[in-house]
Amino acid sequence: MNMKRHEGHEREIPHAHIYHALLPIIFIAIWFLDSQIFHITTILNDYMPLAIRLSLFIVILAIAIIFILLSHRALFRSHQPPDSLITTGILAYTRNPMYFGFLLIYVSFMFLSISIISIGFFFLVFLVYNKMVNFEEKILENMFGEQFSDYNKKVSKWMPNPFKKYGA
């Protein structure tokens, strides 16, 4: 069976679409079952009021959406993958703003209901995303050579540093 792939799929880890589909489904299932039905590892909810958890959920989710939107705007201006290294906009602060945004969505749900099982699964999710990023960054290093190495040294892989900007 020959599946039609999108432009630039060769820059992604094989089967990335499966990871992007399955990880959130599994995480939400684990989180929902623990926090709404079984309450096996939600003991920490007794120590943090719902109003604080809900506020953190909303703030972190909003930040995640901003990261995803800004990175989408920077990376997908056309239907073709960029042929030059993009180091401006949100990509001047973090090399992986879209993946960082995705991870923040997981974190926001962990604050909504503090399920220790879902926190444990989040570490597995992070390892998968980190593997995906490492794969993609090797491709970028091969494509852009010294320019990417310089960018790599100056811009954080995950956590944006608002005080440090590439090119500054």
N, C-alpha and C positions, 0 to 999 in steps of 0.2 A: 504494500500500500504506500503510495507516494503522497505525503501530505504537503500542501502548499505552505511554504514558510514565508515569514515577513522579511523585508529587506533588512540586512544587518544581523540576521540570526546567527551567522558564523562568528559573531563577536560575543556570543553568549555561551555559557556552559551548556552542553547537550542536555536536552529535556528540561530547560529552565522553566518552561510553561507548566510543567507538572509540579515543580516545587512551588511556583507561585499560586497554583490552584489548591494543592493538597495541604500545605502547611497552615494556611489560615483556617481551612475547614477543620483540620484536626485540633488546632489550638482552640477555636471557638467551641468545639464539641467538648473538649476537656474542661475548658473554663466554665461553660454553661452547666455541664453535669455536676461539677464540684461546687460552683458558687450558687446555683439555683435549685438543685435537687438533693444531692447527697451531703453537702457541707462537710466533706471529709477533712479538708485542709484549709478551712476558712477561719480559723481561730483568730487570726490577726485582725479581722473585721471588727472584733469586739473592742479593739484598742484604738481604732481610727474611725471617727464618726462618718456616717454616710455623706454628710454635707462636704466634708473635706475630700473624701474619695471622689465624689461626683465632680467637685470643682477641679481636682487634678485631672480627672478623666477628660473633661471638656477642654481645659487649657492644653494638655498634651496632644489631644486629638486635633485641635485647631492648628497647633504648631506642625504636626505631622502633615496635615493637608496642605499647609503653606509650602513646606519643603517639597512635597510631591508636585504641586502645581508649578512652582518655580523651576524645578528640575525638568519637568515635562516641557515647559515653555522653552527652556534653554536647549534641550536635546532634540526635540521633535518639531522643529520649525517646518520641516518638509517631511515627506514620506520616505525620503532617502536617509540612510545613516550619514552623520557628518563625516566629511573627509579631512577635517582638520581638528586638532585638539582644542576643545572648548575649555577655557580657563577663566571665563568672565561670569558675572552674575553670581548665582548661588554656588557655582562650581569654583569660585575663587575662595570659598570658605571651607568646603568639604568636597572630596572627590566623588562621593556616592550619596548625594542628597536624596535621591528617590528611594534607595534602599534604606537609608537612615529614616526617612519618613515612614516607610513600611514598618520598620522596627518600632518606631514610636507609637504606631497604632496598637501593636501588641502591648506595649508598656501602658498605654492609656487604659486598655481593658484590664490589665493586672491591677491598676489602681482602683478601678470601679468596684471590683470585688477581689480582695487579696487572697487568691487561691495559690497555695504553695506548689501544688502540682502544676499549675499553669506557668508559674515562675520557672520551675524546673524544665518544662517543655520549651520555654522561651530560650533557655541557654542552647538547646539543640537547634532551634530556629536560627539563632545568631550564628552558630557554627556553620550551618548550611549557607546562610547569606554571605558569611565571610569567605567560604570556599568559592562561591559564585563570583564574588568581587575579586578574589585572587586570580581566578581563571581569566576574567575580563581584563584585569590590569596587565596580565602577561601579554595579552593580545595588543593592548594599547602601547605597551613598551616596545613590542616588535614593530608596530606601525609607526610610532612617532619617536622612537629612540631617545636621544638626549633631551629632547623637549619634554617628553613625559617623565623622564628621570628627574629633571629639574622641578617640574610640577609636583611630582611625588614627594620630593624632599620638603617642599614648602607648604603643601596643603594636606591637612589631616585626612586620613582614610574615612573616619566615621564622624567623630564629634567636631562640629564646626567651631573654630576659634574666631569670634567676632572681632578680635583685636589684631589678628594676623590675616593678611590678604595676599594672595598670589600676585606677584608683580609689584608689590609695595616694598 
